[in-house]
Amino acid sequence: MPYIQTIPYDQASGELKSIYDDLINKRGKLASVHMIQSLNPKSIIAHMDLYMNVMFGKSPLRRYQREMLAVIVSNTNHCGYCIDHHGAALLHFWKDHDKISQLCLDYSQLDLSEEDVALCNYAEKLSKPTATSNYESDIDALRHSGLDDRTILDATLVIAYFNFVNRIVLGLGVEVENDVGGYNYD
């Protein structure tokens, strides 16, 4: 049960009901992470605008890479909600449950491209910063793997976004729904 009050779909009215209906229409379902913000409906709109841009906007970063980064960040932060949701999205692209499980256990054991390994390394490091963290060598590794600066920027936005969402989910006690699949992934 969430740590704060939420307004479920069947009790929503006015602006909130309209936002919920729009989410269902665009994404296929309404998620608990949306409802946790129900006391501030405008925050749902801002959140979803950022999400849609970062995860679905035009980018040289491929869709599966964005979902892969979401899983790495969420795994680093121990956010089961986001691991489940974005693991399901990654499954849509990879079609391999074992590969996704291994991504969480130890992605270095997977047969990933140099580019994907560099992205995973960067996501993990950026998700657990220390006072002495320096990311210049990570950016160099990303460039060396073939990524340009636009792709690096987009990867950083995905990583930062999921660190943000993981804090909302963990801080407010968002629980995983019974069925995490069924969203529009493409």
C-alpha positions, 0 to 999 in steps of 0.5 A, spaced: 500 500 500 502 506 498 505 511 503 500 517 501 493 517 499 492 516 492 485 517 487 484 510 484 481 511 477 474 509 479 474 515 484 477 520 479 473 526 476 474 532 472 482 534 470 484 528 474 479 523 470 481 526 463 489 525 465 487 518 467 483 517 460 488 520 456 494 515 459 490 509 458 488 511 451 496 513 449 499 508 453 494 502 454 494 502 461 494 506 467 500 504 472 501 505 479 506 510 478 501 515 475 496 514 480 501 516 486 501 523 483 494 523 483 493 529 488 497 533 484 494 532 477 499 537 473 505 533 476 502 527 472 502 531 465 509 534 466 512 527 468 509 523 462 511 529 457 518 528 460 517 520 460 515 520 453 520 525 450 526 521 454 523 514 452 520 515 445 522 521 442 527 521 436 534 519 438 539 515 436 539 511 442 535 505 440 528 503 444 531 497 447 537 501 449 533 506 453 529 500 456 536 496 458 538 503 461 532 503 465 533 496 468 540 497 470 538 504 473 533 500 477 537 494 479 542 499 481 537 502 486 533 496 488 527 498 485 523 492 483 517 496 481 521 499 475 525 493 474 518 489 473 515 494 468 521 496 464 524 488 464 517 487 461 518 492 456 525 490 454 522 483 453 518 486 448 525 487 444 529 482 447 524 476 447 529 472 452 527 472 459 534 469 461 538 474 458 534 480 462 535 476 468 542 476 467 542 483 465 540 484 473 545 479 475 551 481 472 551 484 465 558 483 464 556 476 462 552 477 457 554 477 449 552 485 449 555 490 444 561 494 446 556 500 446 551 496 450 556 494 455 559 502 455 552 504 456 550 499 462 557 501 465 555 508 465 548 507 468 550 503 474 556 508 475 551 514 474 546 511 479 551 510 485 555 516 485 560 518 490 563 524 492 569 523 488 565 520 482 568 523 475 565 521 469 570 523 464 573 517 462 566 514 462 564 519 456 570 517 453 568 510 453 562 511 450 565 515 445 570 509 444 564 504 443 561 509 437 556 513 440 556 520 439 555 526 443 547 526 442 546 519 444 550 520 450 546 526 452 540 522 451 543 516 455 544 521 460 537 523 460 534 516 461 539 514 466 537 521 470 530 520 469 530 513 472 534 515 478 528 520 479 522 515 478 526 510 482 526 515 488 518 517 487 517 509 487 521 507 493 520 514 497 512 513 496 511 506 497 509 505 489 507 497 489 507 493 482 501 491 479 498 484 478 500 485 470 506 489 468 505 488 461 500 490 456 503 497 455 504 500 448 512 499 447 514 501 440 
